[in-house]
Each structure stands twice: as structure tokens, then as C-alpha cells.
Amino acid sequence: GGDEYVAFGTDTDAEVLTEKLNTFTRIVESEGYHVSVGYEIQNAGSIQMSALIKVAENKMYQAKQEFYSQNPAVRRRHPRCAPDPQKSLSPQ
């Protein structure tokens, strides 16, 4: 994998949130990376934080699985982050 983050927003409807997440995804992917996003929306009066995070996390993992099943040749680690094969880890 990769890094995982959680973000919280207040007073945002689903349409606005979806557009913001789509913009974020386009920006990240324009730099040559892939991002899997999962989110959930609940009314302020009914928030159960652990359940909210679990639903969003499950959606993120589902998006990751879908991406890698549709792009099997894509490495899970970005090439710019891969170790340099010319460098040796053994002492000289």
C-alpha cells in the first residue's frame, strides 16, 4: 500500500463533496499517481465516528481493488518512489 488519510468536513452536501473529491483526484492523477477515495456522509445529530470511518474506509478499499483489477500492469508503488536498482544496500 500507500498512505491513508482521513478528512472531516462540516456542512457540506454530497454534490459539493463529490465535486471536491473529483477535483482532488484529477490533480493527484495529473502528477502521475493514483488515489483511491472513500467517503461517507452523516447528519450531525447522528454521527457515530467509528462507524462513519469504517464505511468510508471500506469504500476506499473497494475503490483500490477496482483500480488494480482494471489495471493489473500498474505497480502498487509509483516508479518515482521505487528504489534505484543501481544502488546496493550492502556495505562497501
PyMOL commands that set and color helices and strands:
alter all, ss='L'
color gray80, all
select helices_A, chain A and resi 14-30+44-46+49-70+79-81
alter helices_A, ss='H'
color red, helices_A
deselect
rebuild
show_as cartoon
